[in-house]
Every structure is written in C-alpha cells, then in structure tokens.
Amino acid sequence: MPSPSVLLAMAALVSGVMGWILARRLRAHRGADALPGVVMLLSGIPLPSSVRAMIGGRVDADGLITAGLPPDATAPVIVRARAGGAVAGVAFGVASAVLLAPLLLVLTPLWMLMGRLGPDRAVARRARARRAAIVEALPDLLDLMVICVEAGMALDPALSLAADRLGGPLGEEVRATLSDQALGTPRRLAYRGLASRTASEDVGRLVASLLQAEELGTPLATALAGQAEALRAARRQRARDRAARAAPRIQLVVALVMVPGAMLLVLGVMVVEMAAQVGIALGGP
C-alpha cells in the first residue's frame, strides 16, 4: 500500500488536473463565474451523465433568479456540482478512514450529504446577501427618484436615471424591469416581476405604492418620500434588533473566555506568591 505522503501527492495532482479541466469547461457557461469557486470546482468532477442526473436532481429556477444568476447558464453547473460534491464527500470519507482511522468510515454518509447540499447552500447564501443589499439600497433609490420627479421627470425616466446612478443589484433589477417594459411588457406586470425576482417585502410595498399612485393619481413625490422614510425607520429597527441579539453573545464570550482567563491569571499569581512564602518558611533562599 502506498505511503500517506504518496497518496497526498496523488490527490494534489488529481486536484490540479481537475481544476485545469474545470477552467476550460466553464468558459462556455456565461453567468457561472458568479458562483463560488468551490461550486465551480465540484462541477468539474468528471461523472457519467446518468449519475449526475440521479444525484443532482432538478434546480429551482426561482432561487437562481433571486440570487441574481441566469438559470439557463447556472442550472447545469449546479446539477454537476451537487453530484460532484456527493462524490467528493464519499472520497473524503474513504480517504480519512484509510489515512487516519478506519472508524471514520461511518462518517462517509455525512460528508456525502454535506457535499450534495453544499451548492444549494452557496446559492441560498448569495440570494440572502443580494436581498439584503437590495433592501439596504432601496431608500437611496427612492431619494433619487424623488429628486427626479420633483424636477419634472416622468416615472420611467426617473427610474432609469436613479438606477444608473445607484448601480448594484437594485440598479440591475430596475434596469431589467425597464427593459421588459421596452419589449412590450405592461407596466403592472413588469413591476410585479421586479418584486418577484427580488423576493423582498420592501420592494413589494414599493411596487404597490407606485401602482397605486399611478391608478389614483396621487402625487408621486409624496408617496416616494413617505416610502423612503418608512424604509429608513425599518432599517434602524433592524439595526437595533441586531444589536440586541449581539449583546447576549458578547456576554457569553466574556463569561466563557475572559472571566476564566482572568481567574487563571489571579490564581497563577497566588500560586507563585504562596510558593515563595513556603520556600522562605522552609528555610530556602
């Protein structure tokens, strides 16, 4: 049987070859570069198509859209990454059992499950980060729109200018909405598509306010300013909630780390002093 160093060298060589193959294969998938590098690496593991279909399953296109990923380009990559992650988990479990302890073989199903679910967790994490960035930038978008509307601009040009100035995920979604309108999609459907893609309640309320202002003829600037103030109040409340949740964690860290450390320091000083006094009492130097 080869030595552990030889096995590790072989594993490193195989990983390098797989990375080179992956870099060549993923050039044909536009939009896949937005995925984490680990997911892209797992998708490059060579497996039969039947195994990929059996392990990979189907991908939720709505989840990819919420994460800002094009489904046509990234869905096949996710399927391959799921299958590759499961196989990599099995390989890791077997290698751990061979190199470290045979008892670790019982953890192989756990590693396989983690590898299978890893790509989905990466996409969900990206979707949460994107949604948070959209909600964070929404009051700034409304402020820009208020300035444009008060200057005499119509709704769609104000949206376009505000999206160009703002940028980021929210700017991309607004530009996509305006592109849908330019291609013939009714405004109501295009705005509701914006709320559906972002999967954010704040964006949904903004869309409802815009459509209501259009139907009832209410002043748009007033509605947008009120919406921006409500969003800022909600953002402040979320910050307070995060601070309130962080306080018990800080107290736990202090109780488990700093307090025992201070006690050990005090006890150490006391032990040293007692040792010195005992030495003097026994006639030592």
N, C-alpha and C positions, 0 to 999 in steps of 0.2 A: 504493500500500500504506500502511495507517495506520502512524503512528509507534509506537515501543515504548511510550511513555507512554500513548497512546490504548489500545493493546492491554492494558496492565496495568490501566488503569481499567475496561475492559470485563470483564476477568477478575475484578476485585474486585466489580463489580456482579453478575456471574453467580453468584459465590460467595455473596454476601449473599442473593440471591433463593433459591438452593438451600438455604441454612441456614434461611430462613424457611419454605420448603415442608417441610423436614425436621422442624422443630419442631411443625408442625401434624399431620404424618402419623404421627409416632411416639407421639402421645398415646394411640392406640388399642392400643399394644403394651405390655402390662404386663410388667415384667421387663427390657425393653430399655434402661431407664435405667441398668442396672448395667453396660452396655457402655461402652467408652471413647468419648469424643466424636468421635474421628476415624472410628471404625467407624460410628457413627450418621450422621455427615455423608456418608460414602461410600454408605450405604444409601439416602440420599435423592436420589441422582442419577437423574433420570427416564430409564428404559430400557424397551424392549419386554419383555414377559414371556418371549418366546422367547429373547431374548438373555440375560436373567438366568438362565433355566433351563440354557442351553448353557454359560455361563461359570461360573455359581455352583455347579452340581453339587448334591450331597447333603451334608447336615451330620450329623456323628456325634453322636447324642443323648447317648451316654455321656460324651463330652467336655464337653458343655454342663452335664450334671448334676454332673460333677466340679468344674467351675468355679463351681457354685452358681447356674446360670442355668436358668430354666424352658425346656425345649426347645420347647414349643408357641408361646411368645411370641418367643423369640430366634432360632430356626432360620430363619424367613423373613427376618429382619433380616440374618443372617449371609450368606445367599444373595445378597441385594441388595447387601450391602457388598462381597462378592467381585467381582461384576460391575462395580459402581461403581468399585472400586479398579483393576481392569484397564483400564477406560475412562479413568480419571483418569491412570493411568500412560502410556497412549498420548498423551493430550492434553499431558501434561507433556513427553514426549519430543519431540513435534512443536513445541511452543512453544519449547523450548530450542534446537532446530535453527533455528527461524525468527529468534529474538531474539539468539542467541549465535553459533552456528557450525553450518553445515549438516552437518558431520561428526558432530555429536552425535546425529544421527538414528539411527545404528547402535545407540545405547543404548536405543532405544524398547522393544524386547522385554524388556530387563532391568527397566525401570520398570514395564512391564505385569505381569511376573511378580511383582515386589515388591508391587504393588498388589493382585494376586489373592491372594497369600499373607498379606498384612497382617492381615486379620481373624482368620484361624486362629492366627497368632502371638499376637495380642492375647488370644484366648480361652485359649490354652495358658499364657501368662504369668499370667493370672488364676487358672488352675487350680493352677499351681505355688505361687503366693502363698497361695492358700486352703489347700492341703495343708500348707504349712509352718506356717501359723497354727494349723491343727488339731493338728498334732504338737506344736507349742510349748505349747498349752493342755491337752494330754491329762494330764500329771501333776497339774495343778491340779484337773482334774475328778475324778481318782481320789482325791486327798486329800479333797475334799468328800464323795465317796461313802463313803470310809472313816469319816469322822466321822458321817455319817448312819446307816450300817449299825451302827456300834458303839453308836449311841443307840437302836437297836431298830427302825429303819425297814426295810421290805422293799426289794427291789431296784428295782422300778419307781418308787415314790415317791422313793427316794434319787436315782435318775437324774433325775427331773423337777426336784427341788429343786436339785441340783447344776447342771443345765443352765440353770435360771433365774438362779442366782447368777453363773454363769460368763459366759453370753452369747457373742457372737462366732459364727464359723462352726461351731465344735464344738457350742455350745449349740443352734444352729439344727438341726443334723443329729440331735442326740439328741431334740429335741422332735419332729422329723419321724418318728423311729423310734417314739416313744411314741404318736404319732397313728396310725401304721399299726397298732400293736397294739390301740389302742382301736377301730379299724374292723374288727377281726377277724383280722388277720394273725397267724399263730403267732409266738411269741417268737423261735424259731430263725431263721425267715425274715426277720423284721424286723431282727434283729441282723446277719444276713449282708447284708441290704440296706444297712445303715449302713456296713459295711466296703466294699461295692462302690461306694457313692456317693463315699466319701472317697478311695478308691484309695490307701490308706495301709497299709503293712505293720504299723505300730504299732497302728492301730485294729483290724486283723485279728487281731493277737495278743491284744488286749484282749477282743474278741468271743469268741475261742476260750477264753480263761480264764473268762469269765463263763458260757459254756455248759457248760464242764467242771465248774465249781464247782456249777452247778445240777444236773447229772447225778449227780455223785459225792457231793454233799452236804458238800463241804469248806467250812471257814469262809471266808465271802466277804471279810471284812475283811482276813484274812491274805493272800489271793490278790491283792486290790486293792493293798495296801501293797507287796507284792513287785513287782507290775507297775509301780507308780509309781516305785519305786527303780530298776528296770531302765531305765525311760524316761529318768529323770534322768541315769543313767550314760551312756546313748546320746546324750543331748543334750550332755553335757560332752565326749564324744568327738567329736561333730560340730563343736563349737566349737574343739577342738584341731586338727582337720583343717583347718578354715577358716583358723586362724592359721598353720598350717604352709604352706598354699597361698599365703597372703598374703606371707610372708617373701621368696620369690624375686621377686615382683612389686615389692616395695619396693626390693629391691636393684637391680632393673633400672631403676627410676625414678632411683635415686641415681646409677647408672652412666651413664645417658643424659642426665640433666638437671643434677644438682647438680655432679658432677665436671667436666664441660665448662665449666659456668658459673664454678666456682672457678678453673679453669685460665685461662680468658679474663680473669678479674679480675687474676690474678697477672701474666699476660703484658702486660696493659694497663699495669699499674704499672711493669713493667720497661721497656716501650717509652717511657713518659713520662720515666723516670729516664735512660735512655740518650740520649733526645733532648736533655734538659737538659745532660748531660755533653758531648755532641758540640757543642752550641752554645757551651759555655764553652771547649772546646778550640779552636774555630774563631775565638775572639775575640768572640763575641756577648755581649750583656748578661747 
